[in-house]
Amino acid sequence: MAKQDPVMEKMVESLRVASLDPEARELYEARAKALKDLNSIRGEARREGIAEGIKEGLEKGLKEGKREASRELAKKMLRKGFEVSDIMEMTELTETEIEKLMVEINNH
């Protein structure tokens, strides 16, 4: 019955610990504290990992968004006849990237 009911399991465990001699009880409590500390550390590490993942995801998303905005600006500048060197300066895109955009524009 104690194996099925968590409350009963906890009570049986408490009685078992209470019946231990002082040295064994101290060892048991030290082990229980170490396990609790380990679980706490793991939980904190997990939370930190999740926070770092979110931060990296946001940074990547912002970088990709900025890159896409530069590409769109470059396309508009190409359509208006701006020089490639000016587009490179304004958008920080490479000449190769701008040439690819020219091909893309000409194919549409």
ABEGO torsion letter per residue (X at the ends): XAAABAAAAAAAAAAAAAABBAAAAAAAAAAAAAAAAAAAAAAAAAAAAAAAAAAAAAAAAAAAAAAAAAAAAAAAAAAAGBBAAAAAAAAGBBAAAAAAAAAAAAAX
